[in-house]
């Protein structure tokens, strides 16, 4: 199984999360981009900030590392 690294960056301020804040998410076994739950968990883990429920993934730029 392959692991994929995603860099997820906030395009605009989301709740208390400022624009430009980013997290890295590793996904195993799939090259699909991170979903809302995975993004929310990573932000809470790194920054201790809870973003509003239902925040669309379109608020974030997702780039798969090469």
ROGU-963426 format. One record per atom (N, C-alpha, C, CB): y, z, x; atom name; residue in three letters; residue number from 1. Coordinates in Angstrom, 3 decimals, m for minus. Glycine has a CB too. Layout:
+----------+----------+----------+------+-----+-----+
|       py |       pz |       px | atom | res |   n |
+----------+----------+----------+------+-----+-----+
|        Y |        Z |        X |   CA | ALA | NUM |
...
+----------+----------+----------+------+-----+-----+
END
This chain:
+----------+----------+----------+------+-----+-----+
|       py |       pz |       px | atom | res |   n |
+----------+----------+----------+------+-----+-----+
|   m1.190 |    0.000 |    0.824 |    N | UNK |   1 |
|    0.000 |    0.000 |    0.000 |   CA | UNK |   1 |
|    1.243 |    0.000 |    0.861 |    C | UNK |   1 |
|    0.004 |    1.194 |   m0.934 |   CB | UNK |   1 |
|    2.216 |   m0.713 |    0.385 |    N | UNK |   2 |
|    3.478 |   m0.811 |    1.103 |   CA | UNK |   2 |
|    4.496 |    0.164 |    0.535 |    C | UNK |   2 |
|    4.020 |   m2.238 |    1.042 |   CB | UNK |   2 |
|    5.370 |    0.582 |    1.402 |    N | UNK |   3 |
|    6.480 |    1.442 |    0.979 |   CA | UNK |   3 |
|    7.762 |    0.639 |    1.128 |    C | UNK |   3 |
|    6.541 |    2.777 |    1.820 |   CB | UNK |   3 |
|    8.669 |    0.805 |    0.186 |    N | UNK |   4 |
|    9.940 |    0.098 |    0.197 |   CA | UNK |   4 |
|   11.083 |    1.102 |    0.163 |    C | UNK |   4 |
|   10.037 |   m0.879 |   m0.994 |   CB | UNK |   4 |
|   12.083 |    0.857 |    0.999 |    N | UNK |   5 |
|   13.253 |    1.718 |    1.069 |   CA | UNK |   5 |
|   14.402 |    1.040 |    0.341 |    C | UNK |   5 |
|   13.633 |    2.031 |    2.540 |   CB | UNK |   5 |
|   15.026 |    1.774 |   m0.576 |    N | UNK |   6 |
|   16.166 |    1.279 |   m1.337 |   CA | UNK |   6 |
|   17.385 |    2.133 |   m1.013 |    C | UNK |   6 |
|   15.869 |    1.291 |   m2.862 |   CB | UNK |   6 |
|   18.527 |    1.487 |   m0.807 |    N | UNK |   7 |
|   19.799 |    2.198 |   m0.677 |   CA | UNK |   7 |
|   20.546 |    1.968 |   m1.979 |    C | UNK |   7 |
|   20.638 |    1.704 |    0.581 |   CB | UNK |   7 |
|   20.869 |    3.051 |   m2.666 |    N | UNK |   8 |
|   21.525 |    2.992 |   m3.974 |   CA | UNK |   8 |
|   22.922 |    3.592 |   m3.814 |    C | UNK |   8 |
|   20.692 |    3.759 |   m5.080 |   CB | UNK |   8 |
|   23.944 |    2.789 |   m4.129 |    N | UNK |   9 |
|   25.344 |    3.183 |   m3.959 |   CA | UNK |   9 |
|   26.061 |    3.120 |   m5.301 |    C | UNK |   9 |
|   26.053 |    2.275 |   m2.921 |   CB | UNK |   9 |
|   26.835 |    4.148 |   m5.602 |    N | UNK |  10 |
|   27.615 |    4.163 |   m6.844 |   CA | UNK |  10 |
|   28.759 |    3.157 |   m6.732 |    C | UNK |  10 |
|   28.168 |    5.595 |   m7.142 |   CB | UNK |  10 |
|   28.829 |    2.211 |   m7.688 |    N | UNK |  11 |
|   29.898 |    1.208 |   m7.699 |   CA | UNK |  11 |
|   31.219 |    1.815 |   m8.159 |    C | UNK |  11 |
|   29.518 |    0.031 |   m8.606 |   CB | UNK |  11 |
|   31.131 |    2.827 |   m9.010 |    N | UNK |  12 |
|   32.314 |    3.506 |   m9.535 |   CA | UNK |  12 |
|   31.958 |    4.975 |   m9.714 |    C | UNK |  12 |
|   32.800 |    2.865 |  m10.889 |   CB | UNK |  12 |
|   32.943 |    5.796 |   m9.993 |    N | UNK |  13 |
|   32.678 |    7.219 |  m10.210 |   CA | UNK |  13 |
|   31.793 |    7.383 |  m11.442 |    C | UNK |  13 |
|   34.007 |    8.017 |  m10.376 |   CB | UNK |  13 |
|   30.782 |    8.229 |  m11.305 |    N | UNK |  14 |
|   29.851 |    8.524 |  m12.402 |   CA | UNK |  14 |
|   29.833 |   10.037 |  m12.563 |    C | UNK |  14 |
|   28.392 |    7.949 |  m12.120 |   CB | UNK |  14 |
|   30.467 |   10.542 |  m13.621 |    N | UNK |  15 |
|   30.591 |   11.991 |  m13.763 |   CA | UNK |  15 |
|   31.358 |   12.538 |  m12.571 |    C | UNK |  15 |
|   29.196 |   12.670 |  m13.880 |   CB | UNK |  15 |
|   30.775 |   13.486 |  m11.851 |    N | UNK |  16 |
|   31.410 |   14.069 |  m10.667 |   CA | UNK |  16 |
|   31.028 |   13.347 |   m9.382 |    C | UNK |  16 |
|   31.041 |   15.530 |  m10.553 |   CB | UNK |  16 |
|   30.147 |   12.345 |   m9.486 |    N | UNK |  17 |
|   29.733 |   11.571 |   m8.312 |   CA | UNK |  17 |
|   30.798 |   10.527 |   m8.002 |    C | UNK |  17 |
|   28.348 |   10.893 |   m8.545 |   CB | UNK |  17 |
|   31.384 |   10.564 |   m6.796 |    N | UNK |  18 |
|   32.443 |    9.597 |   m6.485 |   CA | UNK |  18 |
|   31.887 |    8.207 |   m6.190 |    C | UNK |  18 |
|   33.259 |   10.081 |   m5.296 |   CB | UNK |  18 |
|   32.722 |    7.214 |   m6.394 |    N | UNK |  19 |
|   32.346 |    5.846 |   m6.037 |   CA | UNK |  19 |
|   32.057 |    5.795 |   m4.536 |    C | UNK |  19 |
|   33.475 |    4.828 |   m6.427 |   CB | UNK |  19 |
|   31.037 |    5.047 |   m4.156 |    N | UNK |  20 |
|   30.681 |    4.921 |   m2.750 |   CA | UNK |  20 |
|   29.618 |    5.904 |   m2.286 |    C | UNK |  20 |
|   31.893 |    5.093 |   m1.920 |   CB | UNK |  20 |
|   29.341 |    6.921 |   m3.084 |    N | UNK |  21 |
|   28.280 |    7.873 |   m2.718 |   CA | UNK |  21 |
|   26.952 |    7.130 |   m2.761 |    C | UNK |  21 |
|   28.262 |    9.125 |   m3.682 |   CB | UNK |  21 |
|   26.060 |    7.444 |   m1.816 |    N | UNK |  22 |
|   24.793 |    6.716 |   m1.772 |   CA | UNK |  22 |
|   23.625 |    7.643 |   m1.507 |    C | UNK |  22 |
|   24.841 |    5.635 |   m0.711 |   CB | UNK |  22 |
|   22.447 |    7.157 |   m1.894 |    N | UNK |  23 |
|   21.195 |    7.844 |   m1.617 |   CA | UNK |  23 |
|   20.176 |    6.803 |   m1.173 |    C | UNK |  23 |
|   20.689 |    8.637 |   m2.868 |   CB | UNK |  23 |
|   19.154 |    7.253 |   m0.466 |    N | UNK |  24 |
|   18.039 |    6.393 |   m0.098 |   CA | UNK |  24 |
|   16.827 |    6.843 |   m0.892 |    C | UNK |  24 |
|   17.760 |    6.438 |    1.441 |   CB | UNK |  24 |
|   16.091 |    5.872 |   m1.422 |    N | UNK |  25 |
|   14.919 |    6.158 |   m2.233 |   CA | UNK |  25 |
|   13.758 |    5.341 |   m1.686 |    C | UNK |  25 |
|   15.176 |    5.840 |   m3.740 |   CB | UNK |  25 |
|   12.632 |    5.994 |   m1.435 |    N | UNK |  26 |
|   11.419 |    5.321 |   m0.975 |   CA | UNK |  26 |
|   10.481 |    5.179 |   m2.161 |    C | UNK |  26 |
|   10.734 |    6.104 |    0.197 |   CB | UNK |  26 |
|   10.017 |    3.945 |   m2.377 |    N | UNK |  27 |
|    9.062 |    3.686 |   m3.452 |   CA | UNK |  27 |
|    7.776 |    3.164 |   m2.822 |    C | UNK |  27 |
|    9.637 |    2.664 |   m4.500 |   CB | UNK |  27 |
|    6.664 |    3.746 |   m3.205 |    N | UNK |  28 |
|    5.370 |    3.349 |   m2.676 |   CA | UNK |  28 |
|    4.627 |    2.477 |   m3.682 |    C | UNK |  28 |
|    4.534 |    4.583 |   m2.317 |   CB | UNK |  28 |
|    4.024 |    1.394 |   m3.184 |    N | UNK |  29 |
|    3.140 |    0.579 |   m4.011 |   CA | UNK |  29 |
|    3.823 |   m0.398 |   m4.943 |    C | UNK |  29 |
|    2.298 |    1.453 |   m4.804 |   CB | UNK |  29 |
|    5.150 |   m0.440 |   m4.977 |    N | UNK |  30 |
|    5.866 |   m1.382 |   m5.823 |   CA | UNK |  30 |
|    7.192 |   m1.747 |   m5.179 |    C | UNK |  30 |
|    6.089 |   m0.797 |   m7.229 |   CB | UNK |  30 |
|    7.580 |   m3.001 |   m5.368 |    N | UNK |  31 |
|    8.870 |   m3.428 |   m4.828 |   CA | UNK |  31 |
|    9.947 |   m3.395 |   m5.902 |    C | UNK |  31 |
|    8.764 |   m4.833 |   m4.234 |   CB | UNK |  31 |
|    9.623 |   m2.854 |   m7.072 |    N | UNK |  32 |
|   10.591 |   m2.745 |   m8.167 |   CA | UNK |  32 |
|   11.729 |   m1.819 |   m7.762 |    C | UNK |  32 |
|    9.909 |   m2.230 |   m9.459 |   CB | UNK |  32 |
|   12.953 |   m2.125 |   m8.208 |    N | UNK |  33 |
|   14.073 |   m1.244 |   m7.878 |   CA | UNK |  33 |
|   13.923 |    0.124 |   m8.549 |    C | UNK |  33 |
|   15.399 |   m1.892 |   m8.297 |   CB | UNK |  33 |
|   14.588 |    1.130 |   m8.017 |    N | UNK |  34 |
|   14.505 |    2.467 |   m8.604 |   CA | UNK |  34 |
|   15.017 |    2.474 |  m10.053 |    C | UNK |  34 |
|   15.307 |    3.469 |   m7.755 |   CB | UNK |  34 |
|   14.395 |    3.313 |  m10.864 |    N | UNK |  35 |
|   14.845 |    3.441 |  m12.252 |   CA | UNK |  35 |
|   15.852 |    4.587 |  m12.364 |    C | UNK |  35 |
|   13.636 |    3.679 |  m13.206 |   CB | UNK |  35 |
|   16.384 |    4.775 |  m13.554 |    N | UNK |  36 |
|   17.435 |    5.777 |  m13.770 |   CA | UNK |  36 |
|   16.968 |    7.180 |  m13.383 |    C | UNK |  36 |
|   17.883 |    5.765 |  m15.233 |   CB | UNK |  36 |
|   15.742 |    7.543 |  m13.750 |    N | UNK |  37 |
|   15.227 |    8.881 |  m13.441 |   CA | UNK |  37 |
|   15.152 |    9.106 |  m11.937 |    C | UNK |  37 |
|   13.844 |    9.081 |  m14.070 |   CB | UNK |  37 |
|   14.661 |    8.111 |  m11.188 |    N | UNK |  38 |
|   14.545 |    8.241 |   m9.737 |   CA | UNK |  38 |
|   15.922 |    8.363 |   m9.079 |    C | UNK |  38 |
|   13.787 |    7.039 |   m9.157 |   CB | UNK |  38 |
|   16.882 |    7.592 |   m9.571 |    N | UNK |  39 |
|   18.238 |    7.658 |   m9.032 |   CA | UNK |  39 |
|   18.847 |    9.032 |   m9.308 |    C | UNK |  39 |
|   19.120 |    6.543 |   m9.640 |   CB | UNK |  39 |
|   18.702 |    9.510 |  m10.543 |    N | UNK |  40 |
|   19.244 |   10.821 |  m10.923 |   CA | UNK |  40 |
|   18.651 |   11.927 |  m10.063 |    C | UNK |  40 |
|   18.971 |   11.108 |  m12.406 |   CB | UNK |  40 |
|   17.332 |   11.909 |   m9.859 |    N | UNK |  41 |
|   16.677 |   12.936 |   m9.049 |   CA | UNK |  41 |
|   17.168 |   12.901 |   m7.601 |    C | UNK |  41 |
|   15.157 |   12.754 |   m9.092 |   CB | UNK |  41 |
|   17.324 |   11.703 |   m7.044 |    N | UNK |  42 |
|   17.772 |   11.578 |   m5.655 |   CA | UNK |  42 |
|   19.203 |   12.097 |   m5.490 |    C | UNK |  42 |
|   17.686 |   10.111 |   m5.195 |   CB | UNK |  42 |
|   20.067 |   11.803 |   m6.461 |    N | UNK |  43 |
|   21.460 |   12.280 |   m6.401 |   CA | UNK |  43 |
|   21.513 |   13.793 |   m6.520 |    C | UNK |  43 |
|   22.309 |   11.634 |   m7.515 |   CB | UNK |  43 |
|   20.740 |   14.357 |   m7.439 |    N | UNK |  44 |
|   20.713 |   15.814 |   m7.588 |   CA | UNK |  44 |
|   20.184 |   16.474 |   m6.331 |    C | UNK |  44 |
|   19.859 |   16.218 |   m8.791 |   CB | UNK |  44 |
|   19.187 |   15.872 |   m5.712 |    N | UNK |  45 |
|   18.599 |   16.444 |   m4.502 |   CA | UNK |  45 |
|   19.575 |   16.399 |   m3.322 |    C | UNK |  45 |
|   17.311 |   15.701 |   m4.143 |   CB | UNK |  45 |
|   20.258 |   15.266 |   m3.145 |    N | UNK |  46 |
|   21.148 |   15.106 |   m1.992 |   CA | UNK |  46 |
|   22.485 |   15.802 |   m2.175 |    C | UNK |  46 |
|   21.381 |   13.646 |   m1.723 |   CB | UNK |  46 |
|   23.111 |   15.638 |   m3.344 |    N | UNK |  47 |
|   24.468 |   16.125 |   m3.552 |   CA | UNK |  47 |
|   24.570 |   17.368 |   m4.427 |    C | UNK |  47 |
|   25.282 |   15.048 |   m4.151 |   CB | UNK |  47 |
|   23.507 |   17.691 |   m5.157 |    N | UNK |  48 |
|   23.568 |   18.827 |   m6.070 |   CA | UNK |  48 |
|   24.440 |   18.540 |   m7.282 |    C | UNK |  48 |
|   24.088 |   20.049 |   m5.345 |   CB | UNK |  48 |
|   24.628 |   17.266 |   m7.582 |    N | UNK |  49 |
|   25.465 |   16.846 |   m8.711 |   CA | UNK |  49 |
|   24.570 |   16.259 |   m9.789 |    C | UNK |  49 |
|   26.546 |   15.810 |   m8.264 |   CB | UNK |  49 |
|   24.796 |   16.693 |  m11.030 |    N | UNK |  50 |
|   24.070 |   16.111 |  m12.154 |   CA | UNK |  50 |
|   24.939 |   15.025 |  m12.759 |    C | UNK |  50 |
|   23.695 |   17.192 |  m13.219 |   CB | UNK |  50 |
|   24.377 |   13.815 |  m12.859 |    N | UNK |  51 |
|   25.124 |   12.733 |  m13.485 |   CA | UNK |  51 |
|   24.759 |   12.700 |  m14.969 |    C | UNK |  51 |
|   24.822 |   11.358 |  m12.794 |   CB | UNK |  51 |
|   25.648 |   12.158 |  m15.801 |    N | UNK |  52 |
|   25.399 |   12.154 |  m17.247 |   CA | UNK |  52 |
|   24.113 |   11.417 |  m17.620 |    C | UNK |  52 |
|   26.574 |   11.519 |  m17.971 |   CB | UNK |  52 |
|   23.389 |   11.957 |  m18.601 |    N | UNK |  53 |
|   22.187 |   11.286 |  m19.104 |   CA | UNK |  53 |
|   22.569 |    9.936 |  m19.673 |    C | UNK |  53 |
|   21.471 |   12.145 |  m20.176 |   CB | UNK |  53 |
|   21.713 |    8.964 |  m19.500 |    N | UNK |  54 |
|   21.962 |    7.642 |  m20.046 |   CA | UNK |  54 |
|   22.874 |    6.782 |  m19.187 |    C | UNK |  54 |
|   22.545 |    7.770 |  m21.399 |   CB | UNK |  54 |
|   23.186 |    7.235 |  m17.975 |    N | UNK |  55 |
|   24.005 |    6.418 |  m17.082 |   CA | UNK |  55 |
|   23.208 |    5.171 |  m16.716 |    C | UNK |  55 |
|   24.427 |    7.219 |  m15.798 |   CB | UNK |  55 |
|   23.735 |    3.985 |  m16.998 |    N | UNK |  56 |
|   22.967 |    2.765 |  m16.724 |   CA | UNK |  56 |
|   22.841 |    2.484 |  m15.235 |    C | UNK |  56 |
|   23.614 |    1.578 |  m17.409 |   CB | UNK |  56 |
|   21.745 |    1.855 |  m14.861 |    N | UNK |  57 |
|   21.539 |    1.511 |  m13.460 |   CA | UNK |  57 |
|   22.543 |    0.467 |  m12.990 |    C | UNK |  57 |
|   20.120 |    1.005 |  m13.245 |   CB | UNK |  57 |
|   23.227 |   m0.202 |  m13.919 |    N | UNK |  58 |
|   24.239 |   m1.191 |  m13.539 |   CA | UNK |  58 |
|   25.451 |   m0.538 |  m12.876 |    C | UNK |  58 |
|   24.687 |   m1.983 |  m14.766 |   CB | UNK |  58 |
|   25.564 |    0.772 |  m12.952 |    N | UNK |  59 |
|   26.649 |    1.504 |  m12.286 |   CA | UNK |  59 |
|   26.388 |    1.647 |  m10.794 |    C | UNK |  59 |
|   26.825 |    2.888 |  m12.917 |   CB | UNK |  59 |
|   25.211 |    1.208 |  m10.349 |    N | UNK |  60 |
|   24.800 |    1.377 |   m8.961 |   CA | UNK |  60 |
|   24.435 |    0.036 |   m8.343 |    C | UNK |  60 |
|   23.619 |    2.346 |   m8.864 |   CB | UNK |  60 |
|   24.771 |   m0.102 |   m7.066 |    N | UNK |  61 |
|   24.328 |   m1.265 |   m6.296 |   CA | UNK |  61 |
|   23.040 |   m0.846 |   m5.611 |    C | UNK |  61 |
|   25.426 |   m1.751 |   m5.248 |   CB | UNK |  61 |
|   21.981 |   m1.643 |   m5.766 |    N | UNK |  62 |
|   20.694 |   m1.323 |   m5.172 |   CA | UNK |  62 |
|   20.316 |   m2.412 |   m4.172 |    C | UNK |  62 |
|   19.603 |   m1.171 |   m6.264 |   CB | UNK |  62 |
|   20.109 |   m2.003 |   m2.927 |    N | UNK |  63 |
|   19.767 |   m2.935 |   m1.874 |   CA | UNK |  63 |
|   18.445 |   m2.502 |   m1.243 |    C | UNK |  63 |
|   20.895 |   m3.013 |   m0.812 |   CB | UNK |  63 |
|   17.487 |   m3.434 |   m1.203 |    N | UNK |  64 |
|   16.197 |   m3.152 |   m0.574 |   CA | UNK |  64 |
|   16.336 |   m3.379 |    0.921 |    C | UNK |  64 |
|   15.061 |   m4.043 |   m1.173 |   CB | UNK |  64 |
|   15.938 |   m2.394 |    1.719 |    N | UNK |  65 |
|   16.005 |   m2.512 |    3.180 |   CA | UNK |  65 |
|   14.985 |   m3.554 |    3.645 |    C | UNK |  65 |
|   15.739 |   m1.129 |    3.869 |   CB | UNK |  65 |
|   15.346 |   m4.243 |    4.683 |    N | UNK |  66 |
|   14.463 |   m5.303 |    5.182 |   CA | UNK |  66 |
|   13.497 |   m4.773 |    6.189 |    C | UNK |  66 |
|   15.260 |   m6.428 |    5.790 |   CB | UNK |  66 |
+----------+----------+----------+------+-----+-----+
END
